[in-house]
Each structure stands twice: as structure tokens, then as C-alpha cells.
Amino acid sequence: MPELAEAAYYARLWHPGLNHRILQVHAGSRAQFFRGIPAQAVRQALTDTVFLSARTHGKNLLFEFSGGLWLAGHLGMTGELLAGEPDHVPDKHEHLVLYTPEAALVFRDSRLFGGVKLTESLEGLPPEWLALPPEILSAGFTEQRVAEALKRHARQPLKAFLLDQTWFPGIGNWMADEALFQLRLPPSTPCGQVDPGALRKVLRHICRISLKTVGADWSDLPAAWLMRYRWKAGGHCPRCGAELARKTLRGRTACWCPGCQQGEDAPPASGKESGGLKRKRKEPAVRGPRRKGSRHALS
Ligand SMILES: [Zn+2]
């Protein structure tokens, strides 16, 4: 699932409660979910406030309440938000329910990787939120910034680096694989070889389309995207028809097309510029040995 779009999608599901008073709060007893703040304190603080806004930054969620109160959090691996009927009865996985006259705003998380933290900030957005790195669709996500990121991590495989939230907020495993697919680069490509302009363009494109198309079942993503086919084992590349490859890397499944994600050797896409590699002078002495090596290796 497109990670940053998933957070934005779920945050929108709480919109029925906007501008309504919180009549009652159900806060489960799991201190872990509330990041160490006692459930009782959360319950007391939020009861009788007005729910003012819901926003996201990458995978982060932020909800604003009257009186300068905020709930900052994230969904983790299994968290989800939903709006239930005003008389909703929480089950054991529903750690927070905010009851408004219109809807019950539910945060459900079966495995407790997600959670929220209550903070107070009377003068606008909480400082931790303001300190977050520029979002991929913001003006601050410049080519210069991407170039600096790639340069500083020149030897790291691009796939692993794209998951670094300090540089690429909101990019998760699937979106990183999609970016590599669209750049026609194998997951092991060292960051130092990647064209920053091409990477920035592809990331912004993926974020924009994901935010626009994401729905309840994610089936409305473009047919030419890898994301549509990586669900099933043995899926095929929508571009060249080759069987998709998968490998577990640091606990996450990387999925790519061995047919057309070969970096410099990738076949051109209908005569257009195809790869995400830096344009540079041909240096056979350097390229020779690498060609013999494991271009498809992932480590
Ligand atoms: Zn392919």
C-alpha cells in the first residue's frame, strides 16, 4: 500500500468529527499506545474539547483540538482509523475512541505498533511537527536536497536509503520499489550513481498519483505501476512481461523486474530517456568488472 497516501486516506476518515465537541473519550489501558502518558490523562484532557483539524506529514498524523491540544501519532504496521456510529462500542483493539455527536472517531491497532501522543502547543503547530523534514510534494524538497542526500550516502543501496524518513518522509517499502521500477534501476544501485533530478521527479510523481487515487482497496492505481502486480507471488512486469523477483532485505520484501531494472543496460522506453542513472562519461575500465559482477545482487 502506498504508505504516505495511506496515512492521508485514514486521516480523512475522521473528517465527520471536524468542528464537533468531544463528548466522551474511550482510552484503552495500554500505556504503550499513548506513548507513556496515562490513559486517564488523555481522557480528561480531550473530553469537552472541539476537534479542529486533521493533517498528515509523510506517515505522521496530527489532530488538533481546542485549548492548544494535539494528538500526534502514526499508524505503524497495522493501525487504522475509522468513523463509527455515535454509539459505537469499542473492541479490544480499539485503543482510542473520540465520541462526537456525529461520529465515533476510532483508532484501531491490533498489534500496537502505532500510537498517539498528547501534546500541548498554544502557539500553533507543535515544535516537533515543525521540525519534520520537507515533504516530497513541498517546495523544500529540491533537487539540491536530493543531490545532497545521495552524495552523503553514495555507497548505500538506493532501495534501503529511500526508506530513510529523514530524507524521504512518507516513502515506505512499496513506494521505494515503485520508484526503482519507474527509474529502471535494480534495488542494489548505489546512491552515488543515481541522477537526483530523475529521482526527485519520480518520487513526486508517485506521491501525487498515490494521494489522488488511493481508495479503500487500492485497485485504482495506474495499470503500468509495479504496485498493482506485487501483491501476488509470481506476478509479471507490466512493462516487459518478465517474472517479478522478490528478496527479503532487512526484514522487508523487495520486489523488482529483473528484465527491465538493470540500470545502464535497461532497454529504452519507446526511445525516450529511460534510466535514473547519472549521465556520465563512459569509462570502460571501471564499467568492465562491474558488468561481470552481480548487477542483480541485492546486498
Ligand atoms: Zn520488466
Residues whose N, C-alpha, C, O or C-beta is under 5 A from the ligand:
A	BS01	ZN	C237 R239 C240 G241 A242 C257 G259 C260
